[in-house]
Structures are given as C-alpha cells and as structure tokens.
Amino acid sequence: MPAKEMKTTCPYCGVGCGLKLSTDINEQGECLPVSGDETHPANFGSLCVKGSNLSQTLVPDGRLLTPYVDGKETDWHTAVDEAAERIKAIVAKHGPDTFAFYLSGQILTEDYYVANKLAKGFIGTANVDTNSRLCMASAVVGYKRAFGSDTVPCNYEDLETCDLLIMVGSNAAWTHPVLYQRIVAAKKLRPWMKVVVIDPRKTATCDIADLHLAITPGSDAAIFSYLLVASADTKHLDTAYIDQFTNGFEGCIANARKVTPDLKSTAEFCGIAADDLELLVQLWCSKEKTVSFYSQGVNQSATGVDKSNAIINCHLATGRLGKEGMGPFSITGQPNAMGGREVGGLANQLAAHMDFATPGAIDLVKDFWQAPNMAKENGLKAVDLFKQMEEGKVKVVWIMSTNPMVSLPDTAQVQSALEACDLVIVSDIQASTDTSKFADILLPATGWSEKDGTVTNSERCISRQRGILPAPGEARHDWQAICDLAKALGFASGFSYRAPHEIFAEHAALSCFKNNGKRDFDIGHFSQINQQEYDALLPVQWPVPKGRPEGTKRMLTDGRFYTPNKKANFISITPQKPVLKVTQDFPYLLNTGRIRDQWHTMTRTGKTDKLSRHIDQPYLAISPKDAQTLNLVEKQVVSVANELGRLFLRVKISEDQKQGQVFAPIHWTAAYASNAVVSRLVQPVVDPLSGQPESKIGRVNIESKTDLTYGFVILNQDLKSAVFDEKAMEYWCQIPLKQGIRYELAFSGQHNLAAMARELLTKTAIDAHQGQWLEYENPINQSKRYAYLIDDVVQAVFYFSPNCELVDTAWLVDLVESASKVTAQERSAILVGRLANIEDKGSLICSCFDVGEKQIRLAIKAGDTDLVSLGKRLKCGTNCGSCVPEINACLIADSLAVTSE
C-alpha cells in the first residue's frame, strides 16, 4: 500500500495533542516518527517527549494476539460464546448487579458508549466504573454541586490570557508538558502575569512560580476558604454577580469566617508563612483575570470535592467565571476521561450528563435506547466495586484497557477480589500485565494507531483518534468486542453498529434528545453524521448543538447554570487534614505521583529505551536531613513499608522534599520491577461524595538494608523467562535498550556470583557454549565483574558490588548495543569498569537530544549561561521543553556556586 499520513490524537494525558502519523516503515521495520499537528488547537504542533516517541512504542513485543479462555488459546467466536453463557447463568441466578464493567480513560468515547448502554440499559446494572474514578471524580462532583452540571467553564487560551494563574496540586511541567510550555511562553510575552504554585513539594512546575506555597499535605481548602474571607474584607466581591446568579452566599461566607477566621491561623493550619499567604491575597485582589488550575493534588483526597468547591466559591464570589482569562479549571489526567463522563461512564451517572436522580432521566434514556432492563440507581464506585467483588457480591467483571492491580489502592485487597470473582474478563493489548494474570477470559484489543473513534480533552475539545495501522493478529476494537457479547446475550437489535461513526451519531442524538437547553452536554449537530463527515471531523469544543457547528469556546458566559433555579450554588466547606496521620511506627508521610517521561503503568512507554533514560528506576525521594537521620546514601535500596505491605526502592536525596515527607512515582509494575507497586501502600480511604481514593497520602516507615549485594546485568537479548524471584531478590528492575535489556539488582545472602551470571545467560537466546568469559574479582572492595563475548563481540556484562555506587553503565550499554568487535583496550576497560576518554554525560536531563547534567554544567562553565546559548551548543531544551526546569536548576546552582566563591 502507498504510504499515507493521517491526523490523529495523542493517547497520553488530558491535553489531547493533535498528531500526524505516517504508514511509512523505515529500513529497520519501524514506523516513522510522529509529528505534531500544527492545526490542532491543543498543541499547534508541539509535542512532549512521550508523544514524540510514540512510534517507538509500536512494536509487536508482548502483544496479545488471540483470545484465551481458562488459559487456553481459542478463537473469538468461542471466547464470546463462553463469556455470554457464563454471564447469562450468573445473572439469571444472582441478578444483574453481580455484573460490572471496569473501564479506562484511555478507551474511546464510542467504546465507553456501548459499554454503558449494554450494562445500564440491557443487562440492568449501573456497575460501570472506570480508572477515571482515580483521577477526576472529585472535580466532577465539585462542578455538579456548584453548577448543577459537570461543566468545565474554561479553555486553554484562558491559561495564556489570565493575569494570575494559581496552580494547585499540579506538576504540569511533567504531567501536562505541552500545556505547561504554552503557559511558559505566555508568561514570557506577558511579564506582568503571575504564577502561584500550591504544592507540598517543590516540583519542576515551580520553575515559573512567582510564589510557591509549600503547604502541609491536604490543607488546600483552607487557602481558598481564607481567600473568600479576604475577598469580602477587602471589598473585592462582585455583589451584583452574587445577587443575580448565585445561591447561598451568606451561609457560605459565614462558615468561611468560622473555619478560617484570620490570616495567622490559616497560615498555621497550612504550614506556610503568613507573609506568603498575604502575598497570595494581594495578588488575588489585584488581578481580576485569574484562573485556578487544579489536578490530582486536589482530587486524590478524602475531601477532594470540598477542595474543588472551595476553589469554585472564590470564583463565584468575585464573578471570575465565564470570561476570558478566568475560571476554575480542573485538568484531567487521561486522554479521554472527559469522553467517559459525557456518555455516563461512571457508576453514579446515567448517560449524556444525566444522573439517575435527574427528574425524568431514567425514562428518557430508556425510551431512547429502547432498553429492556433499565438500571434504576447508582452502581458501585471503583473501591466499593472491588470490595463487593471480594465479598462475592460482584461475580463478573470485564476490565478494559486498565491495570487495577497497579492503580487501585491496597493492591492485596484487589488481588483477593479478582481471585474471588467467578468470571474475570480482561481486554488488553498486552498479553501479560499484573491484572491479566487473573483473567478467566483474555481478549486481544487494538491500541493507539489502530483504534478509530473520538476522544475529548480537558477543554471539552472533541478530536478524532484515527486508525491508521491494521489490527495485529485477531485484535478487535473494544466497541466490537462489547457488541459481539451483547449479540450473544440476545441484544442484537441495540448493538448492530457497523462502524464507530454510527455509535457517535447515536451518542450525539441522545445528547440532544428532549434537551432544549436543559443540559449542558449537547452535540446534536452530529446526530446525523455519516462516514465521510466523521472521517473529516475537525477538533471542536462542545456543546455543539444543532445550528452551531462551530462549537463553544467558553461556558457559563451568561450566568445561567444547570440548577433548578438556574443559579450557581455556593457550598460551605470545612477544611480538613488527611484522614491518615503519621505515627511512631510509621513516621513518614508518603506522596505519590507521576514522572516526566513515563505514563501510568508503562504498558506503552515502558517499551522504549528513549523514555527510560531520564528516570530509569523506581525511587523514594527523601530530604537530606531525613536521609542523614536514617544514614541513607544516594541510590541505596531501602525498605518502605506500612500495615498493607512493603516495597524496596532506590533512594533519591532531594532538597525539594520537606523533612518528614517522601515521594514515590506510581509507574512501575510487577512486569518491570520487583516490590515497586506504590498502590500497595495506599489505604483505600475515599472521598465520601465522589468515591475517589486519597492516593496522595500514605504513611510509611523506612529501613536501611545494609547487607545487600548490588549489581547490574546488560544483555543483548532479553531473558526468556522471569528468573528474579521477589523472595530471593529484594530488588530488580528491567530497563529496555535499543538492542537488549538492562537489569538493576540488589539482593541479600551469599551467592556464587559467577554461577549466577552463567545461569542468567542460559535464560537468553545467547549461545552459552561457543563464547569466552572475561572475569575480574577485586579482593579489596569485593566487586566482581564478568563479561561474555562471542567472536570478540560483547553479548553480556555482569557487575556486582557490596556498594550501591556502581560504575556508569552508559558506555557499557553502547558497547553491547553496537554488536561490534571490541579492542584490547575495551576488553580491559570492561573489567576495570571505566573506558578512557569516554564522556561522562551525567544523569540524563534532555531526553529529546540525550543531554546529561554534567554536559550542561560543563557548557555553563564554558560561558553558556542562559537557555538560549545552551540550546545552541547542546540542543537541550529546544524541542518539547520538558527539560527546561531542570536546565534552569543547573543554571541557578552554578550561579549560586559562583556567588559563594
């Protein structure tokens, strides 16, 4: 087939960047790199390092290609029939609420729609929840309590035109990098624009902050409660707006005065300086054009809904809503979390932004769907769903495109639930995940570049995700799999779609069905869309009602809301600290989150070496003072534990961590590392209104392991089977290479290391009999090094030491990947551990151009003392910009060093 280029949408964060993807294949059999779509309103051609390297993830390794039933390979017809028969029997005997979907913000809107329709309209259960419950459920409830609807009022342009941007619990520099770079550019053009970051940690986002409020974890709501009081005291209320467009202000302000009566007590509650809080008040009162931009630090809390409403209260009270450069803006974490919200893909939603409690909504949806078994009440939210599963009340679960064994809190409980469930169906692109191990029926799904449908980003922009590559093996689209099951269950009349545009058209028709402006979500313009129009669909922000094909840039501009009296509601809140408190046994507060170059549970990003270079292993960030108290050193493996479990993580000593607080990233799974699933240590504490877990808070103890042997293994072939047992090896982590794989190890006990190296070699495809071993053992420092060569080409390298500070691996990786004959000098260097005249780049900072910290510092000393000159010399910071905060940190550190001298 001739090569072609198509526009599609990135499958990572909620920014929703437009991409261009070609079907061209290079000489190595790889897809050509993706590029940014210059016409897409989310990114205008810019991409982060994850998006830029999407083509590297399009590899067949580990793909699930055929269905499996009870561990045996089978065909689709058999798998679907078997699933249908088992579901029929269970539902007939125990009722429809024994069935559940657990979906994902990474499936497409069309997939979500048919799943929601099947469960709520035809099987008769509202047990349809999603991993979006873990990311934005509290923001949804906050919007609905205030506005009467899940209406995000802002757009991305507001972030560029505001005069004050308050970023709360968001490390956008790493989690939403393209959007963050838009903010950086806007601030440079408009130097009067101020940025305030409210976050317990000093993150990369603080790089552009005029003020950083390093609050006590969980105290966010008090900041905004006091801002409400201060707005009243300084006469910055918009009384006309309050009187005309809102309910409940008097009670709300009276409560705010009670819970945050003055500056001093509020600052003490939040653990910040009173002067810093006063500066925020001054900025708030002097700059009307304000956007409050919030994410997981607000949402992943036992009081996340109240925090959201505390923010919204301030905007309502000052009339900073529905206008350019103003508004409360919740940024979603996943590419289609909002699309799932549109169709009712949460257990407490019905469909098309209608709830079970919406008057007449159940009958309306029932009539539209011609549904025979309409659900009548809310289903089970994620954490409760898995609790009921463990208790045997939910007997069937279909898990689609997500990995709850890694993402849900209290992993041990999730495992018990899956083991207790009568029928676990898993749809995934990968054959082996932490969750798929528990599948009774395993179904191969299409992935990004193969899937065809729509997604909606954080600013309500609907974009097409286009299938440009053929589905591998027997993989099917999720909507097809759901419809196949629906037909096998006897519901063919409601699921006879031939293509995704038909589903989208029905979704659009439901959104405008008996709407007449009563509901915010209306895309009725697309209710008759055909295949050609669907294929040509351009990005557009909803609502897109009939007669308004251009969509809607900004919501709530007329002061009309979706409450019974069309006025917005002030919500009285009481700031609360996290439920979990540190104790003598567990004295450290654990924060969890994302890193720059990885995504969720690494099913996609973990395949490429490029995205593993910046941070290649799971770690525990800890303050220098705490590290000193515990006698810890950089890169040491430590035990991190609480009542729920134990992890082993690398130490990362960071000045950005507050004393008593530690941080660990969420990405590593049992497929990539041992004892590193951070959710294992997260208690299943949830917000009572949204059901969203308090995943940002844990309490742990940290213990040094002093008897460990450290090592790394570099192989030009991956291991055929898992040989690292968690019981025998406290720590292992695998890191992909361009050719082969690297393992980092730490283990206790006495081992014959030479024998271990030889045994590992037999677990690969490397010929273990025709080569030559090089061996070196240092009796002074007890280090041992082995290498295996065939015809002078390095096949494998093994280093072991009682010291965690092993030699740099970069040049050894290059040596193994090159597959070229080594020189005598290189032979000696392998055993010595250092190659003369090799450049030590230091820890990687710029992933796009492979630039390390030591290179940057040398360039600074040579006179490149700003971003522009560094970019000209090294190219760092000139592509996606994700590394700019770390480059700036180097510039500041070197400047301070010169000053101190």
URKA-V30141 format. One record per residue. N is the residue number from 0. OMEGA is omega in whole degrees, -180 to 180 (999 if undefined). Layout:
# URKA-V30141
n = <N,N>
omega = <OMEGA,OMEGA>
This chain:
# URKA-V30141
n = <0,1,2,3,4,5,6,7,8,9,10,11,12,13,14,15,16,17,18,19,20,21,22,23,24,25,26,27,28,29,30,31,32,33,34,35,36,37,38,39,40,41,42,43,44,45,46,47,48,49,50,51,52,53,54,55,56,57,58,59,60,61,62,63,64,65,66,67,68,69,70,71,72,73,74,75,76,77,78,79,80,81,82,83,84,85,86,87,88,89,90,91,92,93,94,95,96,97,98,99,100,101,102,103,104,105,106,107,108,109,110,111,112,113,114,115,116,117,118,119,120,121,122,123,124,125,126,127,128,129,130,131,132,133,134,135,136,137,138,139,140,141,142,143,144,145,146,147,148,149,150,151,152,153,154,155,156,157,158,159,160,161,162,163,164,165,166,167,168,169,170,171,172,173,174,175,176,177,178,179,180,181,182,183,184,185,186,187,188,189,190,191,192,193,194,195,196,197,198,199,200,201,202,203,204,205,206,207,208,209,210,211,212,213,214,215,216,217,218,219,220,221,222,223,224,225,226,227,228,229,230,231,232,233,234,235,236,237,238,239,240,241,242,243,244,245,246,247,248,249,250,251,252,253,254,255,256,257,258,259,260,261,262,263,264,265,266,267,268,269,270,271,272,273,274,275,276,277,278,279,280,281,282,283,284,285,286,287,288,289,290,291,292,293,294,295,296,297,298,299,300,301,302,303,304,305,306,307,308,309,310,311,312,313,314,315,316,317,318,319,320,321,322,323,324,325,326,327,328,329,330,331,332,333,334,335,336,337,338,339,340,341,342,343,344,345,346,347,348,349,350,351,352,353,354,355,356,357,358,359,360,361,362,363,364,365,366,367,368,369,370,371,372,373,374,375,376,377,378,379,380,381,382,383,384,385,386,387,388,389,390,391,392,393,394,395,396,397,398,399,400,401,402,403,404,405,406,407,408,409,410,411,412,413,414,415,416,417,418,419,420,421,422,423,424,425,426,427,428,429,430,431,432,433,434,435,436,437,438,439,440,441,442,443,444,445,446,447,448,449,450,451,452,453,454,455,456,457,458,459,460,461,462,463,464,465,466,467,468,469,470,471,472,473,474,475,476,477,478,479,480,481,482,483,484,485,486,487,488,489,490,491,492,493,494,495,496,497,498,499,500,501,502,503,504,505,506,507,508,509,510,511,512,513,514,515,516,517,518,519,520,521,522,523,524,525,526,527,528,529,530,531,532,533,534,535,536,537,538,539,540,541,542,543,544,545,546,547,548,549,550,551,552,553,554,555,556,557,558,559,560,561,562,563,564,565,566,567,568,569,570,571,572,573,574,575,576,577,578,579,580,581,582,583,584,585,586,587,588,589,590,591,592,593,594,595,596,597,598,599,600,601,602,603,604,605,606,607,608,609,610,611,612,613,614,615,616,617,618,619,620,621,622,623,624,625,626,627,628,629,630,631,632,633,634,635,636,637,638,639,640,641,642,643,644,645,646,647,648,649,650,651,652,653,654,655,656,657,658,659,660,661,662,663,664,665,666,667,668,669,670,671,672,673,674,675,676,677,678,679,680,681,682,683,684,685,686,687,688,689,690,691,692,693,694,695,696,697,698,699,700,701,702,703,704,705,706,707,708,709,710,711,712,713,714,715,716,717,718,719,720,721,722,723,724,725,726,727,728,729,730,731,732,733,734,735,736,737,738,739,740,741,742,743,744,745,746,747,748,749,750,751,752,753,754,755,756,757,758,759,760,761,762,763,764,765,766,767,768,769,770,771,772,773,774,775,776,777,778,779,780,781,782,783,784,785,786,787,788,789,790,791,792,793,794,795,796,797,798,799,800,801,802,803,804,805,806,807,808,809,810,811,812,813,814,815,816,817,818,819,820,821,822,823,824,825,826,827,828,829,830,831,832,833,834,835,836,837,838,839,840,841,842,843,844,845,846,847,848,849,850,851,852,853,854,855,856,857,858,859,860,861,862,863,864,865,866,867,868,869,870,871,872,873,874,875,876,877,878,879,880,881,882,883,884,885,886,887,888,889,890,891,892,893,894,895,896,897,898,899,900>
omega = <177,180,176,179,180,176,180,-176,-178,-178,-176,-167,-176,176,176,-177,174,-178,169,-176,-180,175,178,177,179,-175,179,180,-178,174,176,-178,173,175,-179,177,-176,-177,-177,-174,179,-171,178,175,-180,176,172,-176,178,179,-179,-175,180,-178,179,180,-178,-179,-176,-175,174,-178,172,-171,180,176,175,173,-179,176,-178,180,-179,178,-176,-177,-180,-178,-179,179,179,178,-178,-179,-180,180,179,-177,-178,-178,179,-176,-170,178,-174,-177,172,179,178,165,167,-169,-171,174,177,172,-175,-177,-180,176,179,-174,-176,176,-180,-180,-179,-176,-170,-177,-171,173,175,178,176,179,176,178,-165,176,171,174,-176,-172,-174,-177,-179,177,178,-178,178,177,-176,177,-177,-172,-175,-178,178,-173,172,-170,-170,167,-175,179,180,178,-179,-176,179,176,176,177,178,-178,-172,177,-179,171,-173,179,179,-174,178,-167,-179,178,178,179,173,178,179,-179,180,-180,178,179,-176,-172,176,177,-179,179,176,177,176,-174,178,-179,167,-176,178,179,179,-180,-179,-175,169,178,175,176,-179,-172,168,-177,175,-174,-174,-173,-178,178,-175,173,179,176,177,179,-179,177,178,-176,-179,177,176,175,172,-173,179,179,-179,-177,-173,-167,-174,174,165,-176,-174,178,-178,-179,177,179,179,178,-179,-173,176,-170,-176,-177,-173,-177,178,179,178,178,-176,178,-180,179,180,179,178,177,178,178,176,179,-180,178,180,-176,-176,-176,-176,-177,-175,171,171,-170,-172,-174,-168,178,175,-170,-174,-174,176,176,-177,180,179,177,179,-179,175,177,-178,179,-178,180,177,-175,-179,178,-177,-173,176,179,-180,175,-179,170,173,-170,174,-180,-178,-177,-171,-174,-178,175,-180,176,176,178,-178,-174,-179,-175,172,-172,180,175,177,177,173,-180,171,178,176,-179,178,-177,176,-173,-178,180,180,-179,179,180,-178,-179,-169,-171,-178,-174,-172,173,-174,-176,-177,174,-176,174,-166,-175,178,179,-178,172,179,177,180,180,177,-179,170,-171,178,173,174,-178,-172,171,176,-169,-174,177,178,-171,-179,177,177,-177,-179,179,179,178,178,180,-180,178,-178,-174,-178,-177,176,177,180,172,-177,175,-178,-179,-175,172,179,-178,-175,178,-176,-176,168,177,-176,-174,-179,-177,172,179,178,-174,178,-177,-176,-180,-178,172,178,-177,-172,179,177,-178,178,-180,178,165,-171,175,-177,180,-180,177,180,177,-180,-180,178,175,-178,-180,178,180,180,180,176,179,179,179,179,177,178,-176,-173,-175,-178,-173,-177,-179,178,-177,-176,-180,178,177,-180,179,178,175,179,179,177,-178,-179,-178,-179,-178,179,177,-179,-178,-177,-175,-179,175,-177,177,-176,-173,178,-175,178,-175,-178,180,178,179,-177,-174,177,178,-179,-179,176,2,177,-177,177,-179,179,-176,-179,179,-172,-177,-173,-175,174,-178,-176,179,177,-178,-172,174,-180,-180,176,177,178,-178,164,-179,177,-179,175,-180,-180,174,-179,180,-179,178,175,-180,178,179,-178,-168,-177,179,-177,173,-180,178,-174,171,-168,-166,178,-176,176,-174,169,179,179,-174,-179,-178,-173,180,-177,-175,179,-175,-176,174,-170,-176,175,-174,173,177,-175,-178,178,-179,178,177,179,179,-177,180,-179,175,-179,176,176,175,-179,174,177,-169,168,-175,-173,-176,-176,175,170,-173,175,178,172,-178,-172,175,-177,178,173,177,-179,180,177,-177,175,178,-170,-160,-169,-178,177,178,-175,-178,176,169,-176,180,-170,-180,176,-177,-177,179,180,176,-175,170,-176,-178,-175,-175,180,-178,177,-172,-180,-173,170,174,-171,164,-177,-179,177,174,-173,-173,-175,166,-180,179,168,-179,176,-176,175,174,178,175,180,-177,179,-179,-179,-179,180,-179,-178,-176,-176,-174,165,179,178,-179,-177,173,174,176,180,-173,175,175,171,-171,168,-175,-180,178,-180,-179,170,-171,177,179,178,179,-179,178,178,-180,-180,180,178,175,180,177,-174,-174,-172,-174,-177,177,168,-176,177,177,-179,-177,-178,-179,175,177,-179,-175,-179,175,-180,-177,171,-178,177,175,-177,179,-175,177,-179,176,177,-179,173,-178,-179,179,178,-178,176,-176,-170,-177,176,176,179,-179,-180,-177,-176,-179,179,-179,-179,177,176,179,-179,175,180,-178,180,-178,177,180,-178,178,-179,176,176,-179,174,-176,-174,-178,-175,175,-179,-180,-176,-176,172,-178,-177,-177,-178,176,-179,-179,177,178,177,178,180,175,177,-169,173,-176,-176,-178,175,178,179,-177,-170,-175,-177,178,-175,-179,-175,178,-177,-176,-174,177,180,174,178,178,176,180,180,-178,180,177,178,180,179,-180,-178,178,999>
